[in-house]
Amino acid sequence: MNLAVPMCARALFLAQLLASFLFSPVLGQNDGSGVVVAMYNISASQGSQAVLQCHSQRMVWTQDRLKDRQRVVHWDLLRSGPDLAMERVIDMFSAGDQRIYNGYNQGRINMPKTAFKDGNFSLVIKDVAMSDKGIYSCNLHHHYCHLYESIKVQLNVTKSARKERRFWDGQKAVFVVLVGSTVVLPCVNRRPIWTEGNSQEDQQQVVHWDRQPPGVRHDRADRLIDLYASGERRHYGPLFVQQKMNISATAFSQGDFSLIISDIQPLDKGLYSCHLHHHYCGLHERRIFQLTVTPPVPQIPQEPTDGPQYLPNEDPNTNMVEVPPHVINVILPEQRSHFLQQLGYILATLLLLALIVLAVILLTRHRKRQDQDFDPRKVESPPLPTVTYVGHTSSVKKECERSIPEMKSSNQEETKLDYKNNLLKEAEMSKLCSQKAIDLDREMEKPSWK
C-alpha cells in the first residue's frame, strides 16, 4: 500500500466532500446516517488488497441474560453545613434491589420498585427532620451504554406551615416542607433506554458499509454489506462484488468492523462509509474512507541466478515482518478554539514587547535627568568676597584678582569630582588675600618714630 497520496487525488477527495456537504442533506441529522467521527485517505495499487479499518469498542456485543443492562440509580445528599459532606442515601439496580446506607433511614426512605418500568425514580422521605435538609441529586447510570444523567433537588425544612412552598431557583427545584411531614423529591426519566428491556437485543446493533462512486451523492450510495450482532449477514450488488468485499465473522466480539477488499481494480475507487448503529444505546457513527487506485508497480524480470546459501538461522524470509497497511487519519480540529489560542499567544507577546520598550524609555529619561542635575556648567558658583584696598594694597588686590580668574578658567576644564575641591581652594585663596590686606593696613596705620 502506498502512503504517498498524489496531490490530485487529495484535491479530488476534498472537492467530493465539499459537494456532498453542499448538495446532500446534513450528515448525521436528516438522513440518519450518523455523525462523521473520522475521515481517512487511502491509496492502493491495482491488483492488491486493501483493508478499510473501522473499530469501535462501544459496539462490542455482550449478551445480558438478566436483561438489566447494568442500569443503576442512586440518590446522594450534599449537606449545607461547613463541611459540605456528600453521602450516599440509597441506590437501586434495575433488578429491583434497593440498598439504604444509613440505619436511621430504614423504613422512612424508599423508592418505587417499578422505577425501571415506568421511569419514576422519585425519593420518598417520611417524617422529615431538620437533619434531612440539603441538596439531593438523583443519578442515573447506564454502564452498558456509557450514559450518565443527574437531577438536583434542594430540600429545606421549616417549623411554620405558612412557609411551605415549592419553586425553581433557576438551576434546581427547591422544596420547603414542614418538619414531621412526608415529601416526595421528583426524578422522572421515561426514555426507553431506562425503562424498556428488549428481548431482541441482538437486532439492536447493526453495521453496514456503502460505496459512493465519484460524482454520486451520498443519499444515492450503493449498499455493500449489512452485519447484525446475531450473526446475520446481508450482501448487496453483483456476485463478483460480494466475493471481493467482506467483514470478519468475529466483528462484534472484537469491535473490528473493517472492510477487506481483494483484487482492487480502478472501478473500485470512490468514497466508502462505515456506519455503526446501536439503536438501544443511541449510538450512530460514520467513518469515511476515500480510496484511490494507482497503477500497478511494474516488476523488472531478473535472470535466474544462483542465490547465496543461508543457514537456517540466517534465512531472511524467516525474519520478515508484515507491515500493516497505513492510513492517514484526518480529524478536523475545533477551528474556533484553535484560533483563540493562537490569538492569545500573539497578544501576550505584543504586551511583553510593549512593556520592555516602556521600561527602556523610562530608564533613558531617568539617566538624562541625572546627567542634567550634575552638570557643573549649569551650577552657579557663589559670589566671591570683594575687598577694596587703598594705598599700598593695590598690589595685593591685583595679585588676588590675577590668581582668582586663573582658578575659574581651570574649573571649567575639570571634572565633577574636583568641582567641590576647587570651590574650597577659591574660598581659602580669597580668605588668605583678605588676611594679607588686613595685615598690610595695620602696618600702614602704625605711627612712624623718627
C-alpha positions in Angstrom: 0.0 0.0 0.0 1.4 3.3 -1.0 1.4 6.1 1.6 2.3 8.9 -0.7 -1.1 10.1 -2.0 -0.9 12.3 -5.1 -1.9 15.9 -4.8 -4.6 15.5 -7.5 -6.2 12.7 -5.5 -6.3 14.8 -2.4 -7.9 17.7 -4.3 -10.5 15.3 -5.8 -11.2 14.0 -2.3 -11.8 17.5 -0.9 -13.9 18.5 -3.8 -16.1 15.4 -3.5 -16.5 16.0 0.2 -17.5 19.7 -0.4 -20.0 18.6 -3.0 -21.5 16.1 -0.6 -21.9 18.8 2.0 -23.5 21.3 -0.4 -25.8 19.1 -2.4 -26.8 16.4 0.1 -28.6 16.5 3.5 -26.7 17.4 6.6 -24.7 14.4 7.8 -26.0 12.8 10.9 -29.2 14.9 11.0 -31.6 14.4 8.2 -30.5 11.1 6.6 -30.0 9.2 9.9 -26.5 8.0 8.7 -24.8 9.1 11.9 -22.2 11.7 12.9 -19.0 11.7 11.0 -16.2 10.9 13.5 -13.2 10.4 11.2 -12.1 10.6 7.6 -9.3 8.6 6.0 -7.5 8.8 2.7 -6.1 5.5 1.4 -4.2 4.7 -1.8 -3.7 1.1 -3.0 -2.1 -0.2 -6.2 -4.2 -2.2 -8.7 -4.4 -5.9 -8.0 -3.5 -5.6 -4.3 -5.7 -5.9 -1.2 -6.9 -3.0 0.9 -8.3 -3.0 4.5 -10.5 -0.1 5.4 -10.2 -0.2 9.2 -13.3 0.6 11.3 -13.0 -0.1 15.0 -15.4 0.7 18.0 -15.3 -0.8 21.4 -18.8 0.6 22.2 -20.2 -1.8 19.6 -18.8 -4.9 21.2 -21.9 -7.1 22.0 -22.1 -8.8 25.4 -25.4 -10.6 25.8 -27.1 -9.7 29.1 -29.0 -12.7 30.3 -30.6 -10.8 33.3 -31.9 -8.2 30.9 -30.9 -5.4 33.3 -28.1 -4.0 31.1 -26.2 -2.8 34.2 -28.6 0.1 34.9 -28.5 1.7 38.4 -29.9 4.8 40.1 -28.6 6.3 43.4 -29.6 9.3 45.5 -26.8 11.4 47.1 -27.1 14.2 49.8 -24.9 17.2 50.0 -25.4 18.8 53.4 -25.3 22.6 53.8 -23.0 22.6 56.8 -19.5 23.9 57.0 -18.0 20.6 56.0 -20.1 20.2 52.8 -20.1 16.4 53.2 -21.5 14.2 50.4 -23.1 11.0 51.5 -24.9 8.1 49.7 -28.6 7.8 50.7 -30.0 4.9 48.6 -29.3 3.1 45.4 -31.3 0.7 43.3 -30.5 -1.7 40.4 -32.8 -2.5 37.5 -33.5 -5.9 39.0 -35.3 -4.1 41.8 -32.9 -4.5 44.7 -32.6 -1.4 47.0 -29.8 -0.6 49.4 -30.1 2.0 52.2 -26.7 3.2 53.6 -27.8 4.7 57.0 -29.7 2.6 59.5 -31.6 5.7 60.7 -33.3 5.9 57.3 -34.6 2.3 57.4 -38.3 2.4 56.9 -38.5 6.2 56.3 -36.8 6.5 52.9 -37.6 4.4 49.8 -38.0 4.4 46.0 -40.8 2.9 43.9 -39.9 -0.7 43.0 -41.3 -0.2 39.5 -38.9 2.7 38.8 -37.2 0.9 35.9 -40.5 0.1 34.3 -42.4 3.4 34.5 -39.4 5.8 34.7 -40.3 7.2 38.2 -37.2 7.3 40.3 -38.5 9.8 42.9 -37.3 9.6 46.5 -39.9 9.4 49.3 -38.9 10.7 52.8 -41.3 10.1 55.7 -41.3 12.1 59.0 -38.9 14.8 57.7 -36.4 16.0 60.3 -34.2 19.1 60.4 -31.2 16.9 59.6 -32.7 16.0 56.2 -32.2 19.4 54.7 -29.6 19.8 51.9 -29.2 19.3 48.2 -30.2 15.8 46.9 -29.0 14.5 43.5 -30.7 11.7 41.5 -28.0 10.0 39.4 -28.8 7.5 36.6 -26.0 5.3 35.3 -26.1 3.0 32.3 -22.8 1.2 32.3 -23.6 -0.9 29.2 -24.2 2.2 27.0 -21.8 4.5 28.9 -24.5 7.0 29.8 -24.9 9.3 32.8 -27.7 11.7 33.8 -28.3 13.7 37.0 -31.1 15.8 38.5 -30.7 18.0 41.7 -33.4 19.0 44.2 -32.9 21.2 47.3 -34.8 20.4 50.5 -35.4 23.0 53.2 -37.2 22.2 56.5 -39.3 24.7 58.4 -41.4 24.7 61.6 -44.0 27.0 60.2 -46.8 25.8 58.0 -47.1 29.2 56.3 -43.6 29.0 54.9 -44.2 25.7 53.0 -43.7 26.2 49.2 -42.1 24.8 46.1 -40.2 26.9 43.5 -37.5 26.9 40.9 -34.3 28.9 41.6 -33.0 28.8 38.0 -30.9 25.7 38.5 -32.9 23.3 40.5 -36.2 22.7 42.3 -36.4 23.9 45.9 -38.9 22.3 48.4 -39.6 24.0 51.7 -41.6 21.4 53.8 -42.9 21.2 57.3 -40.9 19.2 59.9 -42.5 15.8 60.5 -44.4 15.7 57.2 -43.8 13.4 54.1 -42.1 14.7 51.0 -41.5 13.2 47.5 -38.4 14.5 45.7 -39.2 14.1 42.0 -36.9 12.3 39.5 -38.7 11.1 36.4 -37.0 9.9 33.2 -39.2 7.8 30.8 -36.7 7.4 28.0 -36.9 3.9 26.5 -33.2 3.2 27.4 -34.1 3.4 31.1 -37.5 1.7 31.0 -37.5 -0.9 28.3 -35.9 -4.3 28.1 -35.9 -5.5 24.5 -35.7 -9.3 24.2 -34.3 -8.9 20.6 -31.2 -7.1 21.7 -29.1 -8.8 19.1 -31.1 -6.9 16.4 -30.3 -3.5 18.0 -26.7 -3.5 16.8 -26.0 -3.3 13.1 -23.0 -2.3 10.9 -23.3 -1.6 7.2 -20.9 -0.4 4.5 -21.8 1.6 1.5 -19.9 2.9 -1.5 -20.3 6.3 -3.2 -18.8 6.3 -6.7 -17.2 9.6 -8.0 -19.9 12.1 -8.8 -22.7 10.3 -6.9 -24.4 11.9 -4.0 -24.4 10.4 -0.5 -28.1 9.6 -0.5 -27.7 7.5 -3.6 -24.7 5.5 -2.4 -24.7 1.7 -3.1 -25.2 -0.6 -0.1 -22.5 -3.3 0.2 -22.9 -5.3 3.4 -25.2 -5.4 6.5 -24.0 -7.3 9.6 -26.1 -7.8 12.8 -24.9 -8.8 16.2 -26.9 -12.0 15.9 -24.6 -13.0 13.1 -27.0 -12.3 10.2 -25.2 -11.0 7.2 -26.6 -9.5 4.0 -24.7 -8.8 0.8 -25.8 -6.4 -2.0 -24.8 -5.8 -5.5 -23.3 -8.2 -8.2 -21.9 -11.5 -7.2 -18.3 -10.5 -8.0 -18.6 -7.5 -5.7 -19.9 -9.8 -2.9 -17.0 -12.1 -3.3 -14.3 -9.5 -3.1 -15.7 -7.4 -0.2 -16.2 -8.9 3.2 -16.2 -8.3 7.0 -14.7 -10.6 9.7 -17.2 -13.0 11.3 -15.8 -12.0 14.8 -16.6 -8.3 14.3 -19.0 -7.9 17.2 -16.9 -9.8 19.6 -13.7 -7.8 18.9 -15.1 -4.5 17.8 -13.3 -4.7 14.4 -15.7 -4.0 11.5 -13.0 -3.4 8.9 -13.9 -4.0 5.2 -11.5 -6.2 3.3 -11.3 -5.6 -0.5 -9.3 -8.0 -2.6 -8.0 -7.7 -6.1 -8.5 -3.9 -6.3 -9.4 -2.5 -9.7 -9.8 1.1 -11.0 -13.6 0.7 -10.8 -13.3 0.2 -7.0 -12.2 3.8 -6.3 -14.7 6.1 -4.5 -15.9 7.1 -1.1 -16.6 4.3 1.3 -18.6 4.7 4.6 -18.7 2.5 7.7 -22.0 3.1 9.6 -22.2 1.9 13.2 -25.7 1.8 14.8 -26.6 0.8 18.3 -30.2 1.7 18.4 -30.7 0.7 22.1 -27.9 3.0 23.3 -28.5 5.7 20.7 -25.1 5.3 19.1 -24.9 6.4 15.4 -21.4 7.0 14.0 -20.0 7.1 10.5 -16.4 6.8 9.2 -15.4 7.9 5.7 -12.7 6.4 3.5 -11.5 7.8 0.2 -10.0 5.0 -1.8 -7.7 5.8 -4.7 -6.4 3.1 -7.0 -2.9 3.6 -8.5 -1.4 1.7 -11.5 0.4 -1.5 -10.6 4.2 -1.3 -10.0 5.9 -2.9 -13.0 8.2 -5.7 -12.0 11.6 -6.0 -13.8 12.3 -9.5 -14.9 15.5 -10.8 -13.5 17.7 -13.6 -14.9 17.7 -16.6 -12.7 20.9 -16.8 -10.7 22.2 -18.9 -8.0 21.4 -17.1 -4.9 23.5 -17.2 -1.8 23.0 -20.1 0.6 21.8 -19.2 4.0 22.0 -21.1 7.2 18.6 -22.0 8.8 19.1 -19.2 11.4 20.2 -16.7 8.7 17.4 -17.1 6.2 15.9 -13.6 5.7 12.5 -15.0 4.8 12.1 -16.3 8.4 12.5 -12.9 9.9 10.2 -11.0 7.7 7.6 -9.0 9.4 4.4 -7.9 7.6 3.9 -4.2 7.8 0.2 -3.5 8.4 -1.4 -1.0 6.0 -1.1 2.6 7.0 -3.8 5.1 6.9 -3.9 8.9 7.2 -6.3 10.0 9.9 -7.7 13.4 9.1 -9.8 14.7 12.0 -11.0 18.3 11.8 -10.0 20.3 14.9 -12.1 22.9 16.6 -11.3 25.9 14.5 -12.7 28.5 16.9 -10.7 27.4 20.0 -7.6 26.9 17.9 -7.9 30.5 16.6 -8.5 32.0 20.0 -5.5 30.1 21.4 -3.2 31.5 18.7 -4.6 35.0 19.2 -3.9 34.8 22.9 -0.2 33.9 22.2 0.1 36.8 19.8 -1.4 39.3 22.2 0.7 38.1 25.1 3.9 38.5 23.0 2.9 42.1 21.9 2.2 43.0 25.5 5.6 41.8 26.7 7.3 43.7 23.9 5.4 46.9 24.8 6.5 46.5 28.5 10.1 46.1 27.5 10.1 49.2 25.3 8.4 51.3 28.0 11.0 50.2 30.6 13.8 51.2 28.2 12.3 54.7 27.6 11.8 55.3 31.3 15.4 54.3 32.2 16.8 56.5 29.4 14.8 59.6 30.6 15.9 59.0 34.2 19.5 58.8 33.2 19.4 62.0 31.2 17.7 63.8 34.1 20.6 62.7 36.4 23.1 64.0 33.9 21.4 67.4 33.8 21.3 67.7 37.6 25.1 67.1 37.9 26.3 69.3 35.0 28.9 71.7 36.6 28.4 74.2 33.8 24.8 74.8 35.0 25.7 75.3 38.7 26.2 78.9 39.7 29.2 79.4 41.9 28.8 81.6 45.0 30.0 85.2 44.6 33.5 85.7 46.0 34.0 88.4 48.5 35.4 91.7 47.1 37.9 93.5 49.2 38.8 97.1 48.4 42.2 98.3 49.4 43.7 101.7 49.3 47.2 102.9 49.1 49.8 100.2 49.1 47.1 97.5 49.0 46.6 97.9 45.3 49.4 95.4 44.6 47.8 92.8 46.9 44.4 93.3 45.2 45.9 92.9 41.7 47.6 89.7 42.8 44.4 88.2 44.2 42.4 89.2 41.2 45.0 87.7 38.9 45.0 84.3 40.8 41.2 84.0 41.1 40.4 84.2 37.3 43.1 81.6 36.7 41.2 79.3 39.2 37.9 80.0 37.4 39.2 79.2 34.0 40.7 76.0 35.2 37.4 75.0 36.9 35.7 74.8 33.6 38.0 72.1 32.4 37.9 69.9 35.5 35.6 67.0 36.2 32.6 66.7 38.6 34.7 65.1 41.3 37.1 68.0 41.6 34.5 70.7 41.4 33.9 70.9 45.2 37.7 70.9 45.9 38.2 73.8 43.6 35.5 75.8 45.3 37.2 75.2 48.7 40.5 76.3 47.2 39.0 79.5 45.9 37.5 80.3 49.3 40.8 79.7 51.0 42.6 81.9 48.4 40.1 84.7 49.0 40.4 84.4 52.7 44.2 84.5 52.5 44.2 87.6 50.3 41.8 89.3 52.7 44.0 88.5 55.6 47.1 89.8 53.8 45.3 93.1 53.0 44.2 93.5 56.7 47.8 92.9 57.9 49.1 95.4 55.4 46.6 98.1 56.6 47.5 97.5 60.2 51.2 98.1 59.3 50.3 101.3 57.5 48.3 102.6 60.4 51.2 102.3 62.9 53.0 105.6 63.7 56.5 106.1 62.4 59.0 107.1 65.2 61.9 109.1 64.0 
